[in-house]
Amino acid sequence: MTKVIVSNQKHPLDTYLRTDRLPHIWCPGCGIGAVLHAFLRALLDSGVDLKKVALVSGIGCTGRVAGYVRLDSFHTTHGRALPFATGLKIANPELKLVVFSGDGDLIAIGGNHFIHAARRNIDMTVICVNNFNYGMTGGQLGPTTPLTGRTTTTMRGNIEEPFNIPYLAAAAGAVYIARWTTAHIHSLEHSIGEALAKKGFSLVEAISPCPTYYGRMNKQPTGLDQIRYFRYNSIVRHGIDPRLVGIEANGQIVVGKFVDIERPYIPGATGSGNGRTT
């Protein structure tokens, strides 16, 4: 007979989660929870006053993060997380703005807002969870689906060139860009911490499993299969030209910190003494 031990001990991060809204909606093997854990750890280690943190999400699996964190958080319309966050920053420059959303929300319908927020160098941190498809609505082709990658709408393989998110962000003017997978959770946490401390538009891309749709369609049917793929096919290349970090289907994933520069940024409505105001 198996003895079941029930513990009333809380998880260390329970204080910062809306536990009344759990269990969450994410599938078994999904990596969004791991990315959220890395973010919360980095946020707590940063020493930022949590009363001055605003977290904004869009629509999609990752967009549900806004409803689970015990912060001032906003679940916005599809693709509009960045302009919503920009408005918050302009209205209250003292806020620490974090946009936490998925590749479909930020790079497809929100793509125009993404490049202009980076171009303007709005002072905010963007965490983009990239699982290569539209996971919430059926596993369709997304803006980052690798060439030849199979989805529910590209059964014979994707024929459209995907966006290389770090290259797009660098070309638009982001001052901090890093990419890690959920198999590199400590490095991901460290980069999120660096991004939070950076003034200007900072981006951390988190490559995440979606075994329910993308993994199953591409010979990685479980979350563990995808984590193993991330673990054994990732290569760290700090400082590499972002144009060289595109991802091929079942190919190598280049991870690391690619960009860390300084340039004038938009802090909000009152300026910051760095020569740039709105």
N, C-alpha and C positions, 0 to 999 in steps of 0.2 A: 504493500500500500504506500503510495507516494504522499509525503507530508507537504502540504502547501503552507508556505509562510507568507502572511500578509503584513506588509510594513506600512505604517502611517507616516513614515519619514518623507518629507517633501523633497522634490528635486531642487537643487540650488538655484535654478532660474524660475521656479514657480512664481516667485514674487513679481516677476516682470512679465508674466503671461496672464491673459484673461482665461484662467482655468475653467471658468463657468461655461466657456464656449468650446471646450474640448469634449469628446475627441474631435480632431481636425478632419478635414475632408481629403487629405492627401493619401494617395494609394500606397500600399506596401512596396517598399523599395525606392520610393521617390526620395530625392535628395534635398528638397526644399527645407525640411525640418533641420537637416544638418547645417545648411547655410544660415538659417535663422539662429541656430545655436551659436555659430561662429560670430554672427553679427552682435548678438546680445553680449557675448563674452568680451568682444572688442569694445563695445560701447561702455561696458562697466569698467574695463581697464583704462579707458581713455580719461576718466574723471570728469567727463562732461556732465553738467547739471541736467538730469533727466527731465526736469520741468521746462527746460528750454529746447527739448528735442521734439521735432515733428516728423513723423514717418508717413510717407505718401505712397500708396500703391495704386495700380491700375486694375485692369480686368484680366482674369486668367488664374491658373493654379497659384502662381506666386503672388498674385494680387490679393489673395486671401490673408496674407501675412498681416495686413493692417488691422484685421479684426481680432488677431490673437495676441497682440502685444499690449502691455499695460503702459502705453505712452499716448500722447496726443497723436492720433493717427487718423488718416483720411483715405477712404476707399473711393477712388474717383472713377470717372467714366473711361471707356476703352481708349487707350492711347493718349490720355490727357493728364497723366500723372506729373509730367515735367512742367507744363504751363501752370498747373495748379500749385505746384511747389514754388515756382518762380513768383507767383502772386503772393504766397505766404512770406517769402524771403523779402520781397520789396516792402510789404506791409510791416514786417517785424525783422529787421536785419540781425537781431540778436539770436534768432532761432538757429539751431543746428538742424539743417534740412537733410533728410535721407529719403531717397526714392528707391523703393524696393519692389521690383517687378520683373516680368519675364521678357524673353526675347521677342515674342509676338507683340506684346503690348508696347514695348519701348522702341523696337526697331522696325516694325511693320507700320501699323496705323499711327504709331507715335514717332516714326522716324524723322519727320520734319521737325518736330519739337526737340528731338534728341540732338540733331546737328546744330540747331540754333542756340540751344542752352549751352552746348560746348563752345560754340563760336563766341557767344557773349561772355563765356567763362563765369557763369553764375556760381556763386559759392554754395555748392551742394555736393553731397556724395550719392552716387548712383550705384546700386547693387543690381546687376542684371543676371538673373538665373536663366541660363541657356540650356534647354533640353532638346533643341533641334526640331521642335514641332509644336503645334497647338494642342497641348495635352488635355485641356479642360473640355474642348468641344469635339473631340473625336480623333485626334492624332493626325490632323491634316498637315500638308506641306506648310512650313514656316519660312521666314526670311533667312534663317540660318541653317536650314536643312542642307547637309553636304551634298555635293554632286553624287549622283547614283544612289543616294540614300532613299530608302523606301518608306513611304507613309501611306495612310489610308487613301490619299488622293494622288499618289504617285506610285502605284503598285509595281511599275516596271523601273522605278528609280527616277530621282529628281534630275531634270535636264537644265534647271535654272541655276546660274551662278549665285551662291549664297553671299550674304554680307559677312565680311571679316570685321567683327565688332571693334576690336582694338584699333584696327587700321582706320575704320570710319571715325572713331572718337579722336584719334590722333590728327587726322586730316582736318577735322572740324575745330580742333584747338584745345582739347582736354589737357590738363596739366599733370594728371596722375592717371596711369592706366596699368592695371594688373589683371592677370587671369590665373585662376587655379581651378581644380576640379574638387569634387567632394571626397576624393581620395587623398587630398592634400589639406586636410581641415585646419591644421595648425598654421600652415602658410597662408591659407585663406583668411583666418582670423587676424594674423599679423598684418596682411595687406589692407584689410578693412580698417584696422586701427590706424594705419598710415594715411589712408584715404580720409578718415574722419578728421585727422589733424591737418590736412592740407587745405589751403585757402584757394578757392576756385573750383572748377568743375572736375571732380574726380570720379573715376569709373573702376569698379571691380567686377569682372565677369566671372561667374561661377558656373562651370560646366557640371550639369546635374543629370542623374539618371531619370529616365521616364520608361520603366520597364513595361508598363501597361500598354503603351502604344509604340513609341520609337524603338525601344529595345526589342520588343517582341517581333517587330517588322524587320529588324536588322541583326538577327541571330544572337541577340543578347536578351533572352526572355525574362531574366530576373534582375533585381537590383544588384545582387552580388556579381552577376556576370558583367554588368556595366562598370561596377567599381573595379573589378579585376582588369577590365579593358583600360580604364583611366590609369590605374596603377602601373601597368606594364607598357603602356603606349604613350606616356607623357614624358616630355623632355624639358628640363628647366633651362631657359635661355634668358637671363636677365639682360635688359638693355638692347635686345634684338630689335631691328626695324619692324614695326607692327605690320607692314605690308607682307612680311614673310611668315605670319602666324595663322594663315588660313587653315581650316580643318577639312580633311577629306573623309569620306565615309569609311569607318573602321580603320582609319589611318592614324598617323602620329598627331599628338596634341602638344603644341608648344605652350608651356606655362611659365609664369614668372612675372617680374615687374618690368614693364616695357618702357614706360615714360614716367619721369618725375622731374618736372621743370617748374619755373616760376614765370608768371606774366600777370599783368593787371587784371583784376577780377571785379565782378559786380557783387558787392556785399548786400545791397539793399538800397532803400530810399535815401539814406543819409550819407553814403560814402564811408570810406574807412581810412582816409589819410594816405592812400596809395595812388592818388591821382585819378581815380576812376569813380564816377558817380553815375546815378541813373537819371 
